Amino acid sequence: MSTTPSTTIVTNLKNLSSSTANTLRSGSSEGIDMAGMISLAVSKATELKICLSLIARVVDGGDPNLQTLNNILASLS
């Protein structure tokens, strides 16, 4: 099974286009609020950025995880 880096997922989320009429109609028939769910996902990405910023602020400069945190934060900017 292949995986997609979290930075790619977040970048793709930031660059979402508006849903097509067919997607919205299909979502409505299934009781899914497409626009609301996308808006929630974007707000959660912002929340993730805040949390990761707080973590990165206290991580030691020698910690190998700091580079990963900085990469994810860069994709959220």
BATOR-267138 format. One record per residue (C-alpha): residue in three letters; y, x, z. Coordinates in steps of 0.001 Angstrom, whole numbers, plus 500000, padded with zeros to 6 digits. Each point is the difference from the previous one (the first is absolute). Layout:
N
@nugu=ALA	c2=Y	c1=X	c3=Z .
...
***
This chain:
77
@nugu=MET	c2=500000	c1=500000	c3=500000 .
@nugu=SER	c2=503415	c1=501399	c3=499061 .
@nugu=THR	c2=503008	c1=499767	c3=502271 .
@nugu=THR	c2=503729	c1=499741	c3=499359 .
@nugu=PRO	c2=502331	c1=502138	c3=502127 .
@nugu=SER	c2=502181	c1=497985	c3=502374 .
@nugu=THR	c2=503106	c1=501532	c3=498424 .
@nugu=THR	c2=498996	c1=498529	c3=496627 .
@nugu=ILE	c2=499373	c1=496595	c3=501532 .
@nugu=VAL	c2=503387	c1=499972	c3=501720 .
@nugu=THR	c2=501801	c1=501215	c3=496869 .
@nugu=ASN	c2=498316	c1=497292	c3=497951 .
@nugu=LEU	c2=500977	c1=497403	c3=502586 .
@nugu=LYS	c2=503648	c1=501044	c3=499764 .
@nugu=ASN	c2=499910	c1=499692	c3=496204 .
@nugu=LEU	c2=498490	c1=496520	c3=499760 .
@nugu=SER	c2=501217	c1=497800	c3=497190 .
@nugu=SER	c2=500496	c1=496278	c3=500372 .
@nugu=SER	c2=496780	c1=498039	c3=499756 .
@nugu=THR	c2=499278	c1=498189	c3=496765 .
@nugu=ALA	c2=500150	c1=496225	c3=499854 .
@nugu=ASN	c2=496198	c1=499906	c3=499630 .
@nugu=THR	c2=499508	c1=502091	c3=503141 .
@nugu=LEU	c2=502388	c1=497814	c3=501986 .
@nugu=ARG	c2=498391	c1=496787	c3=498731 .
@nugu=SER	c2=496515	c1=501328	c3=500777 .
@nugu=GLY	c2=501112	c1=501123	c3=503452 .
@nugu=SER	c2=501550	c1=496600	c3=500689 .
@nugu=SER	c2=496805	c1=498195	c3=499061 .
@nugu=GLU	c2=498114	c1=502199	c3=502460 .
@nugu=GLY	c2=502647	c1=499470	c3=502676 .
@nugu=ILE	c2=501300	c1=503580	c3=499830 .
@nugu=ASP	c2=503702	c1=500729	c3=500400 .
@nugu=MET	c2=500171	c1=502941	c3=497595 .
@nugu=ALA	c2=503700	c1=500748	c3=500465 .
@nugu=GLY	c2=499701	c1=499676	c3=503769 .
@nugu=MET	c2=496977	c1=502292	c3=500166 .
@nugu=ILE	c2=501705	c1=502669	c3=497881 .
@nugu=SER	c2=503110	c1=499750	c3=502164 .
@nugu=LEU	c2=497857	c1=500385	c3=503119 .
@nugu=ALA	c2=498246	c1=503047	c3=498524 .
@nugu=VAL	c2=503367	c1=501635	c3=499254 .
@nugu=SER	c2=501227	c1=499276	c3=503543 .
@nugu=LYS	c2=496805	c1=501514	c3=501428 .
@nugu=ALA	c2=500565	c1=503122	c3=497874 .
@nugu=THR	c2=503453	c1=500271	c3=501582 .
@nugu=GLU	c2=498440	c1=499571	c3=503438 .
@nugu=LEU	c2=497472	c1=502728	c3=499157 .
@nugu=LYS	c2=502844	c1=502326	c3=499017 .
@nugu=ILE	c2=501684	c1=499462	c3=503363 .
@nugu=CYS	c2=496779	c1=500661	c3=501924 .
@nugu=LEU	c2=499113	c1=503110	c3=497994 .
@nugu=SER	c2=503546	c1=501340	c3=500416 .
@nugu=LEU	c2=499629	c1=499731	c3=503768 .
@nugu=ILE	c2=496647	c1=501802	c3=499869 .
@nugu=ALA	c2=501290	c1=502742	c3=497664 .
@nugu=ARG	c2=502928	c1=500625	c3=502325 .
@nugu=VAL	c2=497686	c1=501137	c3=502806 .
@nugu=VAL	c2=497246	c1=501718	c3=497984 .
@nugu=ASP	c2=499935	c1=503767	c3=500420 .
@nugu=GLY	c2=501091	c1=501920	c3=496895 .
@nugu=GLY	c2=496647	c1=501802	c3=499944 .
@nugu=ASP	c2=498000	c1=496774	c3=499940 .
@nugu=PRO	c2=498293	c1=499630	c3=496598 .
@nugu=ASN	c2=500515	c1=496230	c3=500189 .
@nugu=LEU	c2=503769	c1=500434	c3=499764 .
@nugu=GLN	c2=499821	c1=500667	c3=496253 .
@nugu=THR	c2=498011	c1=496794	c3=499472 .
@nugu=LEU	c2=502491	c1=498024	c3=502084 .
@nugu=ASN	c2=502889	c1=501452	c3=498005 .
@nugu=ASN	c2=498291	c1=499183	c3=496697 .
@nugu=ILE	c2=499482	c1=496374	c3=501012 .
@nugu=LEU	c2=503549	c1=499739	c3=501302 .
@nugu=ALA	c2=501329	c1=501402	c3=496714 .
@nugu=SER	c2=498157	c1=497289	c3=498098 .
@nugu=LEU	c2=501568	c1=497347	c3=502236 .
@nugu=SER	c2=503568	c1=501186	c3=499411 .
***
